[in-house]
């Protein structure tokens, strides 16, 4: 398991190799600093033997200047090492974060239905930040300590073989607890990251639904529930910290006990004349260097374990394969003269979360280019599923969808969606100003084109009444606008995109009667010479559709005009009577 975790860390080396020059520079600075640090031991030997013991002021002055020079070289090397390694940490973290996000936005919608957005965000932010800390700090400390540990051992052997034997006997005693505690820390680190993700996911959901929480006066309940999540995360973190603290305490005890033994043995050798005071001073210096290196490595091991857990979670995201992929040799859609004819043949589909429940069952439907067709039927009839499949958010279990005679599975999903404009019942707006939200349909549009789209959607007047007009920030999900205003912004976005196929999911449902009339006229103008599919819950809004298709339990049971269906379809007639009766009563 340990090999697997560290191999995951090594797999991130590809990101480091993108910056070979910086990596080489950091490596040179690392080796240089380690070598200069080790040379300080010889300065200690010289200042004791040639200065203190020899009683030579001249040698003392010369050696003191040498130590100062070594310290200056050490400072320069440390500056270069710290800067380059920290730069690498920040750069690699940014690259991983970008790559994970770029991969996420290509995944099929089902992935986000089965994985909580809060957990995904935790991986994208917390885990990448942890990797930045490790690459930019902990990994550097581990490499530096490893170099000084090896160099220190060599210098110990050169200085005194007998005392070096004692050091080598102590090394396994120190490494055993590192390995034992490290395994426990690794498990707790992964649990800690998961618990933090749970906290973020829970908080995000509650904040997003704050009106519902307050409407049902569940503030106290949610506060207690969130507190339980926080305490659970804290308890796991406490256990992890406890294990790391125990590891550090045990290592320090063992290391300095070993140094005490070496001082005792070495002190006797100095008294007996078999070793000089300078040699003992240098040996103690190297012993402290080695001990400090081991202590640092034992501390960094915990960070590396956490990083391994974070890297594993990020690699999992990067390895998720989208179920909706572009074909190896995609077919180009040629919609000359808006020839956007749509054909649904024997279409069957079940959502992955409900595999035994057919959303569509052998659906056949022909939609002529430039035709407006309305889909009606009770909830669960499959209307929204048709929209999902047309945009290829899912692939059907059987059957086919063709646009302009081309099976949409043979087309790159991005190209397919570029020809489709969508206005949903609950429009999606983004944090940002009006320009950004309307231009989302066409980022290269000029200001004049944005104004024209807004005017066509009857949104220009209310936009100009906002505090900063088109520069006004709409807040998260457009929270600063009314439902009708959000819908008109979404309609302006679709108008600006100017697609060949329009998908309207009850696009005027959130508007008052006056605004609905205006937007309906705008939509009628927009729908000219375009293939338009409307999901209609209010039948009064689709009386003028070229064709009305009646769906029930994923099947097409009738189609025709409004008047034809009143005579031929009992379901349509019942839906119509219920709606118009309700309207008359109100």
ABEGO torsion letter per residue (X at the ends): XAAAAAAAAAAAAAAAAABAAAAAAAAAAAAAAAAAAAAAAAAAAAAAAAAAAAGBAAAAAAAAAAAAAAAAAAAAAAAAAAAAAAAAAAAAAAAAAAAAAAAAAABBAAAAAABBAAAAAAAAAAAAAAAAAAAAAAAAAAAAAAAAAAAAAAAAAAABAAAAAAAAAAAAAAAAAAAAAAAAAAAAAAAAAAAAAAAAAAAAAAAAAAAAAAAAGAAAAAAAAAAAAAAAAAAAAAAAAAAAAAAAAAAAAAAAAAAAAAAAAAAAAAAAGABBAAAAAAAAAAAAAAAAAAAAAAAAAAAAAAAAAAAAAAAAAAABBBABBBBABBBBBBBBGGBBBBBBBGBBBBBAABAABBABBGBBBBBBBGBBBBBBEBBGAGAAAAAAAAAGABBBABEBBBBGGBBAAABBAAAAAAABBBBBABBBBBBEBAAAAAAAABAABBAAAAAAAAAAAGAAAAAAABAAEAABBAEBGGAABBAAAAAAAAAAAAAAAGBABBBBBGAAAABBAAAAAAAAAAAAAAABGBBBBBBBABAAAAAABABBBBBBGGBBABBEBAAAAAAABAAAAAAAAAAAAAAAAX
